Amino acid sequence: MPLLEIYGHEALRERLSDQVTRGVLPASLLLQGPPGIGKQQLALWLGRRLICAEPGSPCGKCRDCEYMANGNHPDLRWYFPRAKLKDSNDISTEEAARERDDAVAERIGTNGLYPRADGSVAIYAYHARLLVADAVRTPALAKRKVYVIGDAERLVSQAGAEVAANALLKLLEEPLPDTTLILTTSEPGALLPTIRSRVVTFRVAPLRDDDVRAFLANPAVATALGAGRTEDRVRRAGGAPGRLIGATDADAIAERARGLLDAATGTRDVALRTAFIQGSSKSRGGFMDVLDAVTVLLHERTQSAVLDGNASRASAHARATRVVEEAKQIADGNVNPQLISAQLLTQLREILA
């Protein structure tokens, strides 16, 4: 059950492919953009482009492409946040490798359709030690090695994980001639400045609606999401279809999102009650879905105000959208949703009242 084909990002893929052809692709690069737009899929595509030696690569047919599609090519390694192993200070590279391979196999088993990482997972020091130890070896099958580090901001999101980030600095600083590192992030501000200064950043834009529709038409995606209206999902995705994977009930999410916005224009007591019902930090995943839905609602209201010629209302909703995006960044740090909601509602009341 291989990874899905990549959707969208044609212009950026053409640019990256051209740099590969001309031999000027940076050895360490960062793909930066909103969550759910397929940055890790794009990074894996670039890894396949670098390793496949056939014309028109990645060809999708050769031995290398077959191994890479199934996640078991020894020269294309994928790292991403995972739950911390017990006694992590004593984890050997062999144990770390088994854990990494099991994690990749789990994602491949769902065609690469997985929910966004929450605040309970990270990329720990034993992951970084494994990557660095692996990078010094000679490529096993191809002419070069590629390492994809998804959600790279999680190198610093947990206590003690800064050690893991620092372990990569030398590799980023003095890249090996046969090695490419591709980091992805939705939160570039959370990366260590020393890492940001050592990578070349490429901004990844949200997908076009037609690309989202093509993604939703894939049988594996349709099976994973179940019944639902395509156009409703396109609107909810907002160019980031990954947001739809692992989301809780869409109607409940939309209702909570509308409730948050209604509370922002209601009384202070209503706002406090609304903040309270957002739940504890254990419900963070559902809360992030609600914030995503609030963003979609605000975008819709901004567009409606523009069409109505109401510039002040459009400006207010645009400012409110920025406040919600800031709340998402705070929520990514695993802060209690009730606290975030209380602060968010106070800010929205000032903007929308």
LINDA-V781777 format. One record per residue. N is the residue number from 1. PHI is phi in radians with two decimals (none if undefined). OMEGA is omega in radians with two decimals (none if undefined). BURIAL is + if it has 9 or more other ideal C-beta (glycine too) atoms within 8 Angstrom, else -. Layout:
N PHI OMEGA BURIAL
N PHI OMEGA BURIAL
//
This chain:
1 none -3.02 -
2 -1.33 3.06 -
3 -1.11 3.06 +
4 -1.11 2.98 +
5 -1.15 -3.12 -
6 -1.47 3.13 +
7 -2.06 3.04 +
8 1.29 3.13 +
9 1.03 -3.06 +
10 -1.06 -3.08 -
11 -1.12 3.14 -
12 -1.20 3.11 +
13 -1.10 3.11 +
14 -1.12 3.13 -
15 -1.11 3.14 -
16 -1.15 3.14 +
17 -1.09 3.11 +
18 -1.11 3.12 -
19 -1.16 3.07 +
20 -1.10 -3.12 +
21 -1.04 -3.10 -
22 -1.49 3.10 -
23 1.26 -3.10 -
24 -2.06 3.11 -
25 -1.15 3.12 +
26 -1.02 3.12 -
27 -1.29 3.11 +
28 -2.31 -3.10 +
29 -2.37 -3.10 +
30 -2.18 3.03 +
31 -1.70 -2.99 +
32 -2.10 3.11 +
33 3.08 -3.10 +
34 -1.07 3.11 -
35 -1.15 3.02 -
36 1.54 -3.09 +
37 -1.67 3.06 +
38 1.63 -3.12 +
39 -1.15 3.14 +
40 -1.24 3.05 +
41 -1.10 3.11 +
42 -1.14 3.11 +
43 -1.10 3.12 +
44 -1.18 3.06 +
45 -1.05 3.14 +
46 -1.11 3.06 +
47 -1.05 3.10 +
48 -1.15 3.11 +
49 -1.09 -3.12 +
50 -1.28 -3.00 +
51 -1.59 -3.14 +
52 -1.12 -3.08 +
53 -1.71 -3.09 -
54 -1.43 3.06 +
55 -1.05 -3.11 -
56 1.23 -3.07 -
57 -1.13 -0.06 +
58 -1.31 -3.03 +
59 -1.33 3.14 +
60 1.39 -3.04 -
61 -2.15 -3.06 -
62 -1.31 -3.14 +
63 -1.05 3.14 -
64 -1.06 -3.13 +
65 -1.12 3.12 +
66 -1.10 3.11 +
67 -1.10 -3.09 +
68 -1.19 3.13 +
69 -1.11 -3.13 +
70 -1.69 3.02 -
71 1.32 -3.08 +
72 -2.19 3.03 -
73 -1.41 -3.07 +
74 -1.20 -3.11 -
75 -1.86 3.02 +
76 -2.19 -3.08 +
77 -1.97 -3.05 +
78 -2.05 3.10 +
79 -2.04 3.10 +
80 -2.78 -3.05 +
81 -1.06 3.11 +
82 -2.43 3.04 +
83 -1.13 -3.09 -
84 -1.23 3.07 +
85 -1.31 3.09 +
86 -1.14 3.14 -
87 0.90 -3.01 -
88 -1.11 3.11 +
89 -1.19 -3.10 -
90 -1.89 -3.10 -
91 -1.28 3.11 +
92 -1.40 3.10 -
93 -1.12 3.11 +
94 -1.14 3.11 -
95 -1.15 3.12 +
96 -1.11 3.13 +
97 -1.14 3.11 +
98 -1.10 -3.14 -
99 -1.13 3.10 +
100 -1.07 -3.10 +
101 -1.12 3.10 +
102 -1.12 -3.14 -
103 -1.14 3.12 +
104 -1.13 3.12 +
105 -1.06 3.11 +
106 -1.12 3.11 -
107 -1.21 3.11 +
108 -1.08 -3.14 +
109 -1.10 3.07 -
110 -1.92 -3.11 +
111 1.07 -3.11 +
112 1.39 3.09 +
113 -1.69 -3.05 +
114 -2.47 3.12 -
115 -1.29 3.13 -
116 -1.13 3.12 +
117 -1.13 3.12 -
118 -1.72 -3.02 +
119 -1.30 -3.10 +
120 -1.59 -3.08 -
121 -2.14 -3.11 +
122 -2.81 2.99 +
123 -1.85 -2.95 +
124 -1.67 -3.07 +
125 -1.05 -3.11 +
126 -1.21 3.02 +
127 -1.16 -3.13 +
128 -1.13 3.11 +
129 -1.07 3.12 +
130 -1.11 -3.12 +
131 -1.08 -3.11 +
132 -1.13 3.13 +
133 -1.14 -3.12 +
134 -1.25 -3.04 +
135 -1.17 -3.08 +
136 -1.43 -3.13 -
137 -1.39 3.07 -
138 -1.38 3.09 -
139 -0.93 -3.06 +
140 -1.42 -3.07 -
141 -2.17 -3.06 +
142 -1.68 3.12 +
143 -1.58 -3.14 -
144 -2.62 3.13 +
145 -2.04 3.12 +
146 -2.30 3.11 +
147 -2.12 3.09 +
148 -1.79 3.14 +
149 -2.05 -3.12 +
150 -1.39 -3.12 +
151 0.88 -3.03 +
152 -1.12 3.08 +
153 -1.12 3.14 +
154 -1.31 2.97 +
155 -1.16 -3.09 +
156 -2.20 -3.03 +
157 -1.48 -3.11 +
158 -2.17 -3.14 +
159 -0.99 3.09 -
160 1.49 -3.09 -
161 -1.29 3.10 +
162 -1.08 3.07 +
163 -1.06 3.14 +
164 -1.12 3.14 +
165 -1.13 -3.13 +
166 -1.12 3.14 +
167 -1.14 -3.14 +
168 -1.56 -3.01 +
169 -1.04 -3.12 +
170 -1.10 3.13 -
171 -1.14 3.10 +
172 -1.23 -3.08 +
173 -1.29 -3.12 -
174 -2.22 -3.08 -
175 -1.07 3.08 +
176 -1.28 -3.05 +
177 -1.13 -3.12 -
178 -1.87 -3.02 -
179 -2.31 3.05 +
180 -2.16 3.06 +
181 -1.94 -3.14 +
182 -2.12 3.12 +
183 -1.72 3.02 +
184 -2.24 3.10 +
185 -2.75 2.96 +
186 -1.80 -3.08 +
187 -2.29 -3.07 +
188 -1.05 3.13 +
189 -1.15 -3.14 -
190 -1.53 3.10 +
191 -1.31 3.04 +
192 -1.05 3.09 +
193 -0.96 3.14 -
194 -1.18 3.06 +
195 -1.38 -3.13 +
196 -1.02 -3.10 +
197 -1.32 -3.08 -
198 -1.87 -3.14 +
199 -2.16 3.04 +
200 -1.68 -3.02 -
201 -1.61 3.01 +
202 -2.09 3.12 +
203 -1.45 -3.13 -
204 -1.90 -3.08 +
205 -1.54 3.01 +
206 -1.02 3.14 -
207 -1.29 2.98 +
208 -1.24 -3.13 -
209 -1.01 3.14 -
210 -1.11 3.10 -
211 -1.22 3.08 +
212 -1.11 3.11 +
213 -1.09 3.11 +
214 -1.10 3.08 +
215 -1.05 -3.11 +
216 -1.17 -3.14 +
217 -1.35 3.11 -
218 -1.10 -3.09 +
219 -0.98 -3.14 -
220 -1.14 3.12 +
221 -1.19 3.14 +
222 -1.03 3.11 +
223 -1.15 -3.11 -
224 -1.16 -3.07 +
225 -1.54 -3.10 +
226 1.36 -3.08 -
227 -1.17 3.12 -
228 2.91 3.14 -
229 -1.39 -3.10 -
230 -1.03 -3.06 +
231 -1.17 3.05 -
232 -1.10 -3.14 +
233 -1.22 3.10 +
234 -1.08 3.12 +
235 -1.14 -3.13 +
236 -1.14 -3.10 +
237 -1.17 -3.12 +
238 0.98 -3.13 +
239 1.49 -3.12 +
240 -2.28 -3.04 +
241 -1.13 3.08 +
242 -1.07 3.10 +
243 -1.11 -3.10 +
244 -1.37 -3.08 +
245 -1.39 3.11 +
246 1.36 3.12 -
247 -1.24 3.09 +
248 -1.35 -3.03 -
249 -0.87 -3.04 -
250 -1.11 -3.13 +
251 -1.12 3.13 -
252 -1.15 3.11 -
253 -1.10 -3.12 +
254 -1.08 3.14 +
255 -1.13 3.11 -
256 -1.16 3.12 +
257 -1.13 3.10 +
258 -1.11 3.12 +
259 -1.10 3.10 +
260 -1.10 -3.13 +
261 -1.19 3.09 +
262 -1.12 3.14 +
263 -1.14 -3.12 +
264 -1.16 3.12 +
265 -1.91 3.12 -
266 -1.70 -3.13 -
267 -1.33 -3.14 -
268 -1.10 3.13 -
269 -1.08 3.11 -
270 -1.10 -3.14 +
271 -1.09 -3.13 +
272 -1.15 3.12 +
273 -1.13 3.13 +
274 -1.12 3.10 +
275 -1.09 -3.09 +
276 -1.12 -3.06 -
277 -1.35 3.11 -
278 -1.21 3.00 +
279 1.61 -3.09 +
280 -1.54 3.13 -
281 -1.10 3.14 +
282 -1.19 -3.12 -
283 -1.71 -3.02 +
284 -0.95 -3.09 +
285 -0.99 3.10 +
286 -1.10 3.14 +
287 -1.13 3.10 +
288 -1.10 3.07 +
289 -1.09 3.12 +
290 -1.12 3.12 +
291 -1.09 3.08 +
292 -1.06 -3.13 +
293 -1.17 3.07 +
294 -1.09 3.11 +
295 -1.03 3.14 +
296 -1.09 3.13 +
297 -1.07 -3.14 +
298 -1.16 3.07 +
299 -1.04 -3.13 +
300 -1.10 -3.12 +
301 -1.24 3.07 +
302 -1.12 3.14 +
303 -1.10 3.13 -
304 -1.11 3.13 -
305 -1.14 3.10 +
306 -1.08 3.14 +
307 -1.12 3.12 -
308 -1.43 -3.13 -
309 1.34 -3.13 -
310 -1.68 -3.03 -
311 -1.16 -3.11 -
312 -1.17 3.12 -
313 -1.20 3.10 +
314 -1.07 3.13 +
315 -1.12 3.14 -
316 -1.11 -3.14 +
317 -1.21 3.07 +
318 -1.14 3.08 +
319 -1.12 3.11 +
320 -1.10 3.11 +
321 -1.08 3.12 +
322 -1.10 3.12 -
323 -1.13 3.12 +
324 -1.14 3.11 +
325 -1.09 3.07 +
326 -1.14 3.10 -
327 -1.10 3.11 +
328 -1.10 3.13 +
329 -1.11 3.10 +
330 -1.17 -3.13 +
331 -1.10 3.13 +
332 -1.16 3.09 +
333 -1.54 3.07 -
334 1.19 3.06 +
335 -1.32 -3.11 +
336 -0.98 -3.13 -
337 -1.00 3.13 +
338 -1.11 3.12 +
339 -1.16 3.13 -
340 -1.11 -3.12 +
341 -1.09 -3.13 +
342 -1.08 3.12 +
343 -1.16 -3.12 +
344 -1.09 -3.11 +
345 -1.14 3.08 +
346 -1.07 -3.14 +
347 -1.18 -3.13 +
348 -1.17 3.11 +
349 -1.06 -3.14 +
350 -1.18 -3.08 -
351 -1.45 -2.98 +
352 -1.70 -3.08 +
353 -1.11 none -
//
